[in-house]
Amino acid sequence: MAEFPVIQKQNSTVQLLQSKEAREVQLRVVYIKLDEIVTIQEQFSGIVFLRARWREPTLDNTTVRDVDNADWAACWDPKLDIQNVKGEPKASKWRELEFGPNGEVYVVERLRVKGAFAERMELTHFPFDLQDLSVLVTSELKEHEIHLVEDEHDISIVDINAFADDQEWDLHPCVWTEPKVMVKSEYTQFAHSKPGLYFKCCATRLSGYFVWNIMFIMSAISLLSVVTFAVSRTLPQNRLQLSFILMLASVTFKFAASNSVPKIAYLTYLDRYILSLFIFTFLIAAWHGVVTRWEDYPSVQKDLDFWAFICFIILYVLIHVGFMIIIMFSGYRRRSFLIAREQEYTERAANLTGKLTSKKKKTGGFRRGLARMGFV
């Protein structure tokens, strides 16, 4: 077996056994394959590999060299589990022994899981959103009995080359961790706080489909509502008829957008864009009704109708300019966070292995943004 440096030095095996401190378990997660990310169901599916490693002093300085000959009943068990896996996944678990230079023994538990994993989607920025793909590793032991940490000797990775949903998402080659404490509850089997550790990677949605098939068509429909001013103001019934048809078309696109996300209690960027243009079309239809109040004053009606046309053109431009500014500003903040994560991950990988754990073709930030929206 391979030899590893001692994780934590102890004066003796007895001291480690009698210690009341939490036992440290080092974890490593590998996203072997990611099949698809399903926004509407708030889940992703794939194959995840978990490796846990901890000291086992009861096996120190023994002749046991085979995992099958070890007395696991007398050994400590961290009782690890992946909390956010859904249904009945296909899983396999096995253990191995590793030996340090001074005869100390480490138990390595490996778990391979294939299934669907629950992930709460943050859809405020949809369809320009970033989504974390999380694996939550927990233990049934109490919080003061076990301490879950990321592996010090090997880095967690995600295989971006095995990503099957790359037509809709851009998977980033970095993994980071966040601690999690499962709060105790009297309504669960374990009435105590349980420790947990999140392993997260990140994917950026390729928004080109929504930009061209919903937003672009919606903006053209709203712009056509301005064309209704070409109909004579003495025929308000024709103006209103055209405006109502365009409003019904806007409602259709709103339902199409709603079918792309789960039922959430807040508005996404796509919702705000569609509703803004719907209100824009509604205001034009309302104006065509209001302008008839000045039909007895044709010169005043003509001037008001002209300036209303100018105001609506300005409003249309302001809606799109404001929306683009918001998208660029929020996108810059999220990209800055992600770049910092990737840089931290790359430096850690270089320190551990002397080279990058995964390679990915990089292009300029502006060009990558255009590619996600389907321009290049």
HELIX and SHEET records of a PDB file:
HELIX    1   1 THR A   13  GLN A   18  1                                   6    
HELIX    2   2 PRO A   57  LEU A   59  5                                   3    
HELIX    3   3 VAL A   67  ASN A   69  5                                   3    
HELIX    4   4 TRP A   72  ALA A   74  5                                   3    
HELIX    5   5 ILE A  160  ALA A  162  5                                   3    
HELIX    6   6 GLY A  208  PHE A  210  1                                   3    
HELIX    7   7 VAL A  211  MET A  215  3                                   5    
HELIX    8   8 PHE A  216  VAL A  227  1                                  12    
HELIX    9   9 THR A  228  ALA A  230  5                                   3    
HELIX   10  10 PRO A  236  SER A  258  1                                  23    
HELIX   11  11 TYR A  269  VAL A  290  1                                  22    
HELIX   12  12 VAL A  291  TRP A  294  5                                   4    
HELIX   13  13 PRO A  298  THR A  353  1                                  56    
HELIX   14  14 GLY A  365  ARG A  372  1                                   8    
SHEET    1   A 5 VAL A  85  PHE A  99  0                                        
SHEET    2   A 5 VAL A 105  ALA A 118 -1                                        
SHEET    3   A 5 GLN A  43  ARG A  55 -1                                        
SHEET    4   A 5 ARG A  23  VAL A  38 -1                                        
SHEET    5   A 5 ILE A 146  GLU A 150  1                                        
SHEET    1   B 5 VAL A  85  PHE A  99  0                                        
SHEET    2   B 5 VAL A 105  ALA A 118 -1                                        
SHEET    3   B 5 GLN A  43  ARG A  55 -1                                        
SHEET    4   B 5 ARG A  23  VAL A  38 -1                                        
SHEET    5   B 5 ILE A 157  VAL A 158  1                                        
SHEET    1   C 4 LEU A  80  ILE A  82  0                                        
SHEET    2   C 4 LEU A 130  SER A 139 -1                                        
SHEET    3   C 4 LYS A 194  ARG A 205 -1                                        
SHEET    4   C 4 TRP A 169  LEU A 171 -1                                        
SHEET    1   D 4 LEU A  80  ILE A  82  0                                        
SHEET    2   D 4 LEU A 130  SER A 139 -1                                        
SHEET    3   D 4 LYS A 194  ARG A 205 -1                                        
SHEET    4   D 4 TRP A 176  MET A 182 -1                                        
END                                                                             
